[in-house]
Amino acid sequence: HAYGGKTPRSEIMFGKPGIAYVYMCYGMYYLLNVVTENEGKPGAVLIRALKPLWGIDIMKRRRNANLEDRLTDGPGKLTIALDIDIKDNGADIVKGENRLYISDYKTGGNSLKIIATERIGVKKGEDRPLRFLIQNREV
């Protein structure tokens, strides 16, 4: 979204890291991204999925779904389950002062291996390994 320069929509991507960049995709779903680069240099990572640890019952109601393992296994499903929409655009989600918060999750000493794969659903650069996953995880 920042390829053509700063616009009212993409302005947040030029800000400080740790800020939520939320936008509507195809007029149907909000998508959550997190700004990753230093101020002035645009860049953000799309949060494609997560493994819910709590709040599962309310997520099921929001998604009108019963399958716990499929509640948040896509970027649109994730934002519906977590009630993320344009109101969250621009929120600092690393300080812990907003309803959205990303933190280091303690893994009990287990080391998680991050792998890079080809991107999905993009028209250009799909062969570039810019999709990051935790190896051997279901989400």
C-alpha positions as CSV (number, residue, x, y, z in Angstrom):
1,H,0.0,0.0,0.0
2,A,3.0,2.3,0.4
3,Y,4.5,1.7,-3.0
4,G,2.9,4.8,-4.6
5,G,4.0,7.0,-1.6
6,K,2.2,8.4,1.4
7,T,-1.6,8.6,1.1
8,P,-4.3,9.2,3.7
9,R,-4.9,5.4,3.8
10,S,-1.2,4.4,4.0
11,E,0.1,7.2,6.2
12,I,0.2,5.0,9.3
13,M,2.7,2.7,7.6
14,F,5.2,5.6,7.5
15,G,4.9,6.0,11.3
16,K,6.6,4.3,14.2
17,P,6.8,0.5,14.6
18,G,4.2,-1.3,16.7
19,I,1.3,0.6,15.4
20,A,-1.8,-1.2,14.0
21,Y,-2.6,-0.6,10.3
22,V,-6.1,-1.8,9.7
23,Y,-7.9,-1.5,6.4
24,M,-10.8,-3.1,4.6
25,C,-10.1,-5.7,2.0
26,Y,-12.5,-6.2,-0.9
27,G,-15.2,-4.3,0.9
28,M,-15.7,-7.3,3.2
29,Y,-13.0,-7.9,5.8
30,Y,-10.8,-5.8,7.9
31,L,-7.2,-6.9,7.9
32,L,-4.7,-6.3,10.7
33,N,-1.1,-5.3,10.0
34,V,1.6,-4.1,12.4
35,V,4.0,-1.4,11.3
36,T,7.6,-2.8,11.4
37,E,10.0,-0.2,10.0
38,N,11.4,3.0,11.5
39,E,9.5,6.2,11.2
40,G,9.6,7.6,7.6
41,K,10.2,4.2,6.1
42,P,7.0,2.3,5.2
43,G,6.6,-1.3,6.1
44,A,4.1,-3.6,7.9
45,V,3.4,-7.2,8.5
46,L,-0.1,-8.8,7.9
47,I,-1.2,-10.9,10.8
48,R,-2.7,-13.9,9.0
49,A,-3.6,-16.2,11.9
50,L,-3.2,-16.9,15.6
51,K,-3.9,-19.6,18.1
52,P,-6.5,-18.4,20.6
53,L,-5.6,-19.1,24.3
54,W,-8.6,-17.5,25.9
55,G,-11.8,-15.7,25.0
56,I,-12.8,-18.6,22.7
57,D,-16.5,-18.6,23.5
58,I,-16.9,-14.9,22.5
59,M,-14.9,-15.6,19.4
60,K,-17.2,-18.4,18.4
61,R,-20.2,-16.1,18.8
62,R,-18.6,-13.3,16.8
63,R,-17.8,-15.8,14.0
64,N,-21.0,-17.7,14.3
65,A,-18.8,-20.8,14.4
66,N,-18.3,-23.9,16.6
67,L,-14.9,-25.1,15.2
68,E,-12.3,-23.9,17.7
69,D,-9.4,-24.8,15.5
70,R,-10.7,-22.7,12.6
71,L,-11.7,-19.5,14.5
72,T,-8.7,-17.4,13.5
73,D,-6.9,-19.3,10.7
74,G,-7.2,-16.5,8.2
75,P,-6.8,-12.7,8.3
76,G,-10.5,-11.9,7.9
77,K,-11.5,-14.6,10.4
78,L,-9.0,-13.3,12.8
79,T,-10.3,-9.7,12.8
80,I,-14.0,-10.9,13.1
81,A,-13.1,-13.1,16.0
82,L,-11.2,-10.3,17.8
83,D,-13.7,-7.6,16.8
84,I,-10.9,-5.6,15.0
85,D,-12.0,-2.9,12.6
86,I,-11.1,0.6,11.5
87,K,-11.5,1.9,15.1
88,D,-8.2,0.0,15.8
89,N,-6.3,1.7,13.0
90,G,-3.4,3.7,14.5
91,A,-3.5,2.0,17.9
92,D,-0.1,1.4,19.5
93,I,-0.3,-2.3,20.2
94,V,3.0,-2.9,21.9
95,K,2.8,-0.6,24.9
96,G,-0.1,-2.5,26.5
97,E,-2.3,0.6,26.8
98,N,-4.9,-0.4,24.2
99,R,-7.3,-3.3,23.9
100,L,-5.1,-4.8,21.3
101,Y,-1.7,-5.8,22.6
102,I,1.1,-7.9,21.1
103,S,3.7,-9.2,23.6
104,D,6.4,-11.8,23.9
105,Y,4.7,-15.0,24.8
106,K,6.8,-17.2,27.2
107,T,7.1,-20.6,25.7
108,G,8.4,-22.4,28.8
109,G,12.0,-22.6,27.5
110,N,10.9,-24.2,24.2
111,S,12.6,-22.7,21.2
112,L,10.3,-21.9,18.3
113,K,11.7,-22.2,14.9
114,I,10.5,-19.5,12.5
115,I,10.5,-20.5,8.8
116,A,10.0,-18.4,5.7
117,T,7.8,-19.5,2.8
118,E,6.4,-18.0,-0.4
119,R,3.6,-15.5,-0.1
120,I,0.0,-16.4,-0.8
121,G,-2.6,-14.2,-2.6
122,V,-0.3,-11.6,-4.1
123,K,0.1,-10.8,-7.8
124,K,3.7,-9.7,-7.7
125,G,6.6,-11.2,-5.8
126,E,4.7,-14.3,-4.7
127,D,7.9,-16.3,-5.1
128,R,9.7,-14.1,-2.5
129,P,10.0,-15.9,0.9
130,L,8.2,-13.2,2.9
131,R,5.6,-15.3,4.7
132,F,6.8,-16.3,8.2
133,L,5.4,-19.2,10.2
134,I,6.3,-21.1,13.3
135,Q,7.4,-24.5,12.1
136,N,5.2,-27.5,12.9
137,R,2.3,-25.3,14.2
138,E,-1.3,-25.8,13.1
139,V,-2.0,-22.1,12.6
